[in-house]
Amino acid sequence: DAGITQSPRHKVTETGTPVTLRCHQTENHRYMYWYRQDPGHGLRLIHYSYGVKDTDKGEVSDGYSVSRSKTEDFLLTLESATSSQTSVYFCASGGQGYTGELFFGEGSRLTVL
Amino acid sequence: KNEVEQSPQNLTAQEGEFITINCSYSVGISALHWLQQHPGGGIVSLFMLSSGKKKHGRLIATINIQEKHSSLHITASHPRDSAVYICAAEILIQGAQKLVFGQGTRLTINP
């Protein structure tokens, strides 16, 4: 059973529309992350959270916002999607101080036309 | 320069060969993870290390904290080991843990 799930798994949208991706974990992890993965760039951190309502920016945060109103959910919002945000998005979670295994979502493939 | 560097970026080998993938980091870390991603697939955690060595089946991961270096070894490699292998370091920044990823090593094992 997956401890972390993402939705939607696939989405096609038009430039300028808002998009929200959801990450849901059932492991009671404090830390959660959003990454994007693009050919030639590997995994790049967008935003991360170290607790409810505690979030911080990653290396590619422009054009993205996040919210974490409860431990299990971490939302990523593209306020006005652009073609450069076409990517595969992964969320991840791990325990406090990462004393254990990392869990990754299955990935969300977003296409912005 | 990325805080976490992997080498090689691409590796092709024949079935049965012993494989080594390296990961170096430039700052203090609290733990290091090795991850596996098959083509078109999700990301799976293989190991979490803070010291020493761990073994799971044909996979062995080692870390040398003083040298800021970790290695992932695969013994008796098999075509199903073909995947991208990623190391990720837990770095403490301003009181919060942050994961920093290497660029990944694309491994291809030919039969």
HADDOCK unambig.tbl for C-alpha pairs under 7 A between the chains (distance, minus, plus):
assign (segid A and resid 41 and name CA) (segid B and resid 103 and name CA) 6.77 0.50 0.50
assign (segid A and resid 42 and name CA) (segid B and resid 103 and name CA) 4.98 0.50 0.50
assign (segid A and resid 42 and name CA) (segid B and resid 104 and name CA) 6.58 0.50 0.50
assign (segid A and resid 43 and name CA) (segid B and resid 101 and name CA) 6.52 0.50 0.50
assign (segid A and resid 50 and name CA) (segid B and resid 96 and name CA) 6.78 0.50 0.50
assign (segid A and resid 97 and name CA) (segid B and resid 97 and name CA) 6.52 0.50 0.50
assign (segid A and resid 100 and name CA) (segid B and resid 48 and name CA) 6.85 0.50 0.50
assign (segid A and resid 101 and name CA) (segid B and resid 45 and name CA) 6.63 0.50 0.50
assign (segid A and resid 101 and name CA) (segid B and resid 48 and name CA) 6.48 0.50 0.50
assign (segid A and resid 102 and name CA) (segid B and resid 45 and name CA) 6.03 0.50 0.50
assign (segid A and resid 104 and name CA) (segid B and resid 43 and name CA) 6.02 0.50 0.50
assign (segid A and resid 104 and name CA) (segid B and resid 44 and name CA) 6.94 0.50 0.50
assign (segid A and resid 106 and name CA) (segid B and resid 42 and name CA) 5.01 0.50 0.50
assign (segid A and resid 107 and name CA) (segid B and resid 42 and name CA) 6.53 0.50 0.50
